Amino acid sequence: MDGYFGTMWRFHQIRTGFMELELFVLPKKCVPCNTKDLRPMTEEAAKHLMPQVSEWSMVKEDGIMKLRRSWTVKSFKKGLEFFQAVAEVAEAEGHHPDLHLVGWNNVTIEIWTHAVGGLTENDFILANKIGGLRLHHLLRRKAVTEAVVKGKEYCGGGGFNGSAGGEGYCDLLVQEMLLRRFRDLNAMNLFGKIEFAPSDFGLAKFNLT
Ligand SMILES: C[C@H](O)[C@H](O)[C@H]1CNC2=NC(N)=NC(=O)C2=N1
């Protein structure tokens, strides 16, 4: 059964046995912010949609709800390149984020609908499109550091060496945890693909391609 939630949401109610699954499908395109009777969504409605933009957080400042996400870029100039890529998307959507570049390499983007002083579907659409940009070449390779740290944590004495890859000794349970973590990092598509080759005698190798 399909239904509509608010002006633009379409969701499918899929009866899977006893459970009713509601999948919210983001509309493809922003609407002009001066569309008649466009109004800010409630905090409840916004929370319902946050799983669609899982890498973003929802914040409230001076009573205004916004979507926020941060990255660390390789350099100041790469930060501006990052903004340029975001600007292309924003211009195409006719909907614009607030861009912050502080401490030369810390990027934060906030998205909200100024015309209504809160969140609308446009903000979620734009967040999704920004999240879909392949910008890992501009970003500091936190993922590997994180994976290395995780590796060290998980592997105790063994640990990993090298930032663009490495190997370490860890038991199969730890390998399973690392595999899941690397899958999450790869799914975020923020950095190069991390190949993680667990082996059955505890030698876990990973490489950032
Ligand atoms: C008419 C056009 O939709 C408006 O000027 C747009 C431009 N971009 C915008 N971007 C955002 N984030 N909020 C707005 O209200 C907005 N208004």
The ligand as an ORCA input file, in Angstrom:
! r2SCAN-3c Opt
* xyz 0 1
  C      13.073     31.103     -4.597
  C      14.148     30.206     -4.083
  O      13.570     28.940     -3.827
  C      14.723     30.770     -2.763
  O      15.404     31.958     -2.963
  C      15.632     29.738     -2.129
  C      17.094     29.794     -2.484
  N      17.816     28.808     -1.678
  C      17.391     28.516     -0.412
  N      18.097     27.715      0.386
  C      17.707     27.454      1.648
  N      18.445     26.636      2.428
  N      16.588     28.028      2.144
  C      15.795     28.845      1.447
  O      14.786     29.327      1.961
  C      16.165     29.096      0.078
  N      15.410     29.824     -0.721
*
